[in-house]
Amino acid sequence: MEAIRKIVKVIDNTITITLPENFADGEVEVIVLNNDSIFTLNDTQKEILNQRLSEPEDHYISAEQSIGYLKKKYGL
């Protein structure tokens, strides 16, 4: 099964989705969610993020360093 996840703009209560050519003719299932509900953080997640935001910036590592550590540790 192939799935497409896409955030689209609602205009006059209407959305338009253009499917790729590799989708066969027939039926598809469409699930519509309000975008606000997709990115909701619970209180625990918010607390963790707030703690991390209060850490000194000199404790941070770059994305490249982080990826390097992951590659070394897990052989990615």
VENGI-V61956 format. One line per field, one symbol per residue. ss: DSSP state (h for helix, s for strand, l for the rest). psi: psi as a letter, one per 20 degrees, with the letter a starting at -180 (. if undefined). Layout:
ss=???
psi=???
//
This chain:
ss=llllllllllsllsllllllllllllllllllllhhhhllllhhhhhhhhhhhlllhhhlllhhhhhhhhhhhhll
psi=ppqppppqppolkpqpppqqhipqqbqqppppqphhihkpqrhgggggghghhiqqhiiqqrhggggggggggjk.
//
